[in-house]
Amino acid sequence: MTDIIVNMIAWGGYIGIFLLMVIENVFPPIPSEVIMGLGGMAVARGQMEMVPLILWGTAGTVVGNYFWYELGRRFGYRRLRPFVDRWGRWLTLEWHDVEKLHAFFQRHGQWVVFVVRFMPAGRTIISLPAGMACMPHWRFIIWTAAGSTIWNIILAGAGYYLGANFHELDRYIGPAAVATMVGIIVFYLYRVITWRPRA
């Protein structure tokens, strides 16, 4: 099964990696850990190269995060609330979460955009308070790209290591990758179905 998934990643090429990373950061059904990890495995098998993989993956991450940044900047803090109230089920997000992120961003400053890139939770949605706080475009892009580059190198490097030991690890990685993706999709659907606003 791992062969099929890695071949699909390689078939899509760098544009495919870019699009997957954009989608992952706008509407996250498949985590970047899976995308870049499998990309690294494709590098180990000679189907891709590491530097373009990192560059295209990081570009996709920046574009996907810029969507949320622009949303926060254009709508502003208060005008964003009707959007969250209306689409919160599909985002599995409610206004209370936005308020907490906004307060955290205001307290700890703009460095959080860089640091949160290494955290599984909040690394995408942190772009909302960055936009609402009117963080300069160039600063947001630089810090997002810096943190995302380091994170993508780590993920792709891990995938490369696994790919180099593919034959020994395939019997474990294949079922684990499939189970992870299925588990994430099921968890997301569960969140959508059971999500209820606190009010």
FENFENPE-V668335 format. One record per helix or strand of 2 or more residues. SS is the DSSP state (A for helix, B for strand). FROM is the first residue (numbers start at 1). TO is the last residue. Records with the same first field share a line. If there is no record, write none. Layout:
SS=FROM-TO, FROM-TO
This chain:
A=2-26, 32-44, 50-79, 81-91, 95-108, 112-118, 126-132, 137-164, 166-194
